[in-house]
């Protein structure tokens, strides 16, 4: 068995009296693509927020590469090698496309005030590297985000391209674990298929381990090694897509329980 | 301006425009605008501005053309123009410009005049001088043109109507002519307002041309004045300006004609030059930029030689506040931290320099406290300011938005009160402050003290250049990008690996250091330092400079400082319009409100800020230019689809 990159043990979080997540056990192996599904309000995004440090769990532990990341600030978590995208695209809309990707290399670079003021060779070299890395990352999405687009503000992008840029921004932090929150939401079937392809390449070419929240079952089926279904903050089922999608509890969570008596329709 | 929302199409003669009858107006709107105009005019009259500024003629010999009357005349002019404003959205039909606009303008102006008529009637019957200090016979005479109440009751209605119609008539002119008319008007007013400055500088340049030897005199220590010579430009100056102040009538007409002609012929060329500069890229552009910077630098270095003491003093003040504004611009404009207590760092800079350079700053200091030269003290000051920045910043920086603003406001006051307190009186002198601060000595380069404003100007110039360089470099660095990201969305910035606390603290510290430079220069210039120099008002005024100028834009901050501090004056420093100093805060406030409503991005906007503020229009423009990308192969516009 390959090494566990992420190991979540008995994780719970409550908001007031609400159990957003309850006793969650979950693990991700190195190089795996895990799909997280579940109806609305199941706790999927809370789950991501917790891994990325934006929400602190009430109990339980999150081990990343064997070390606990509980209590770390989001920027420290990113520094450790976990990066994420957001369900409702949150780009730096007034920064250019290049800048969006350059700024997320912040924790991998180190030049400060002195370098900038005196334009030291180290500063110039680092700026060049940041820029090159940004273009390389953006180039992953074909020609859509490079060329003349580099200097345009992110706000002019189409919805699908904003999603792509968000992934690029997360990629630029050089993570080992990438958390994608509904990467294909709002895309048409053609674009979804293309992005599904790219998610596969994120693993094979870039070596990222990926956890992905997704509602589009085609995408989940095509790309996930393993699927986890959450409902009401609990794990309902885990396993291959076929296993999970045929699990009666999962079907019930999505579609509801069949009524005893047929109501007059 | 957005492509689909054209607010003004006067004179363009849009073919589909409908014509309406001259009296087919939105009378409710006219009545509303007219009432507002009346209120504003009455308020201005009672604020004392017309009376106080009556002594400043615009054109000498014409009784009503003074700056005092202008403050009243401007209102119907502006409202007459504004009533013609019409929002024409796509699919709507514009109305043809014509007599209808004149009627509307005249009506609004006349209604505004009614306000003053009422005031005149009230003034002739009641004496309310007790609550309203400006309820004076002088104001009454001014409002009635010295002709008694019989004239006063109707004359303002007439004036209002005429001026309102004139304001509205601008809409009927073709855009080019209209621009020329506005330029003519502004030129005449500008030349009259800036009389002291122009007279001074042009006179000195003229004298130096006639007697080049004068130039060397500027470097001399002992000022043995050379015999006065007539300036080469005396004939020109005497042609334009009257000895008793204001422009001569003929001079004003010639000036207006020249300005109008220049406007008509020059506009296209300025645009072309701008476009050619913007079109250039790479080394060519760098070359042109450096040439422009070089010319500006030479002009700035030469300027103090040709300006008198008052103008130099003014420039030095502008520089001190500009330095503060540049520092605050990094904090507020780049990193988006609304710091309302920025004056704290100015105070720390000033007091640290004072304590270290003054021979005996206070009784409580131990014997070993050294007395350093100014530049030596500056190094310590910088360190101190940075530490203060860290100390104030560390608890404050974890807050966001409004909370942060209020807490910084508090810290700004705390610092001032510490300097004022009896507890630290032995160190900082309490309300008496520290008074025996020596001039800054730079050895062979000379000394900098308040007695010689020119030297202060140069010192301040060096530090402003430094601050501009720092802002410019940082904005384009890793740190600058992180600041921008934090300004846009702090939580996302943090999730993308930016240590927001450290990065924001860095902005705070850089800002604190720049403010401390300003404080150090201030204490050497004034020679004494009191807590009352560091009122909260200073923070506010610097913030207004940054906002009005254009947040996040270095050029904007410079323009803001020149306009606000230079023309209107700083918190305690008089500006070019010394007569305005009483109404300074009133004008500051009015300007700020107007800017927030009409041009929130500032006079010289930062590209990103204006994008933020005009997101919709920007996107529309980009869409029309084909820059917005449509979703790929299908060529359809992407629409947000809710997750299935």
Interface residues (C-beta under 8 A of the other chain):
Chain A: X52 X53 X54 X73 X74 X75 X78 X79 X83 X84 X86 X90 X92 X93 X94 X95 X99 X102 X103 X104 X106 X107 X108 X109 X111 X112 X113 X115 X116 X117 X119 X123 X126 X127 X130 X144 X149 X152 X153 X155 X156 X157 X158 X159 X160 X161 X169 X170 X173 X182 X185 X186 X188 X190 X191 X215 X216
Chain B: X469 X470 X473 X474 X476 X477 X478 X479 X480 X481 X482 X484 X485 X488 X489 X491 X492 X493 X494 X495 X496 X497 X498 X499 X500 X506 X510 X608 X611 X612 X615 X618 X619 X622 X627 X628 X629 X630 X631 X632 X633 X634 X637 X638 X639 X640 X641 X642 X643 X644
